[in-house]
Amino acid sequence: MRASAFHISTTKEAPNDAEVASHQLMLRSGMIRKLAGGIYSYMPLGLRVIRKIETIIRQEMEAAGALELLMPIVQPAELWEESGRWEKYGPELLRIKDRHQRDFVLQPTSEEVVTDIARHEIKSWRQLPVNFYHIQTKFRDERRPRFGIMRGREFTMKDAYSFDRNVDGAMQSYHRMFDAYHRIFSRLGLTFRAVAADTGSIGGSSSHEFQVIADIGEDQIVYDPASDYAANIELAQAPCLIASRGEPSQTMQKVHTPNAATCQQVKELLSIDLQQTVKSIVLVTEPVASNIKVWLLLLRGDHDLNEIKVGKLPGFETGFRFATEEEIQAHFDCKPGYLGPVGLAPSVSIVADTTVSNMSDFVCGANEAPYHLQGVNWGTDLPEPMMVADVRNVVAGDPAPSGEGQLSLQRGIEVGHVFYLGTQYSAAMKASYLDETGKPALMEMGCYGIGVTRIVGAAIEQNHDERGMLWPVAMAPFEAVICAIGWGKSEAVRHAATELYDALRAVGVDVILDDRDFRPGVMFAEWELIGVPVRLTVGDRGLANGEVELLARRDTQSALVKLEQAVASTQAALCH
């Protein structure tokens, strides 16, 4: 490929709405062009990166025994109604009608379609196990698309679906995909963690996310530096920080706390430790239409509520919401900021975090503004909580599950997710096969996704500097670039650059020859922005000594190498 025949369109500045490095650099380098909010065209440079990622994915999926097919983007509503997700999925599911007013969706995922394929194609246990996958465009109608392609509405995803005869077989398929994902992200040159995760809208019981480590990541990862333990903060178990409840040493008293509606303000006003305070959060469930149930959740003042954990508690499975100020006033006769668990009506159920349940002599709201209660104790000042559960987020420094060391937190960008689904979809959609005895049995399913286009953004977030992108070799748009200085003026430069280009291509290096008559500084800045791993500069001055200049993108110093050694030196730099 010659640069004069390739579409390269770089800019010095990114649009003001490009918030993160990957979005800015992809626009500046001409990898993408915005068509609408969260919808982008992938220009030739960007598409080369995507195709390289897809190649590695296909190689590892096929090595793991998966079979590629292609399912449609537009799916009939009937399948989503069968699975129960037509209403459950929410507004991210873009619903459309055809000319006959029949309902369809633009697929965000393909569980329904692949299950429909399986129930029609798979009849006997002899056809199992099988794993189908495709790489296809998806659409999720994000309320606020942001971060460029990392939180867009249209994107490319690889999703695979395994079908097995029983749970043991399904877990074997799960672990095959888990291992394949490790190989994929390792080959792509990414720093990542596999973490235990919540199953979310896909459903199922077992789940792991593959997170690319990056400071701007939307997900928080909890991990133990001394072991293999890692989990998304949504799922990470928060230990009780108080081994046993201490004996009361104070008598409860009401204290005047003007302008202290938060635990932090109470701490400062009363000169106490934040860990002595308890915060109150009011949630509402609606078990019966037009009839609400009010819950008071209690957390230590320095802890935050984990809504995913709450959603799995008895009584919360069908959903919950935060109470309105009017509902709080009606049930507590007090405005928010001064709420507490003492003296509540029986209609309010208390859920205490495990740490709060072992606290003594704590400070909480008095259900009267502007007052708090000091020296509050379970069993004497208020009854034991209706429910004790882990409902908080882990914080850095919490004890590790192993009992040794402390947990740490870091941010990550989710690029892959594996689920064990069980029979959730096969039961709803009657996907069965005949077992060895001739009796019908439901297929056990797994689901495995990789955000192909999201990987591009995540890789840039992890690999960039002030000059531009720093591509891992495996996904770089080109592995090397030859900058021919004075192409239009020097026959020697044209000859040497062309021979070097042909020699690199002959040994399998993906190289582009920049034959444009640009000034060296302009040419170098452009390729640094694009992030090609190795730059070879061919000019009359170096050729006079039989040399070319080699600079690895991640290095600060270039090296002069003999022209006859340039191919070997380039290969070595690419392997470094």
Secondary structure, DSSP 4 states (H G I P E B T S, - for coil): -BGGGS-----SS--TT--SHHHHHHHHTTSEEEEETTEEEE-HHHHHHHHHHHHHHHHHHHHTT-EE----SEEEHHHHHHHTHHHHT-TTSEEEE-TT--EEEE-S--HHHHHHHHHHH--BGGG-SEEEEEEEEEE---SS-BTGGGB-SEEEEEEEEEEESSHHHHHHHHHHHHHHHHHHHHHTT--EEEEE---GGG--SEEEEEEEE-TT-SEEEEE-TTSS-EEETTTPPPPPS-SSPPPP-S--EEEE-TT--SHHHHHHHHT--GGGBEEEEEEEEEEETTEEEEEEEEEETT--B-HHHHTTSTT-TT--EEPPHHHHHHHHSS-TTS--STT--TTEEEEEEHHHHT--SEEEE-SSTTEEEEEE-BTTTBPPPSEEE--B---TTPBPTTSSSB-EEEEEEEEEEEEEEETHHHHHTT-EEE-TTS-EEEPEEEEEEEEHHHHHHHHHHHSEETTEE---GGG-S-SEEEEETTTTT-HHHHHHHHHHHHHHHHTT--EEEE-S---HHHHHHHHHHHT-SEEEEE-HHHHTTTEEEEEETT-SS-EEEEGGGHHHHHHHHHH-
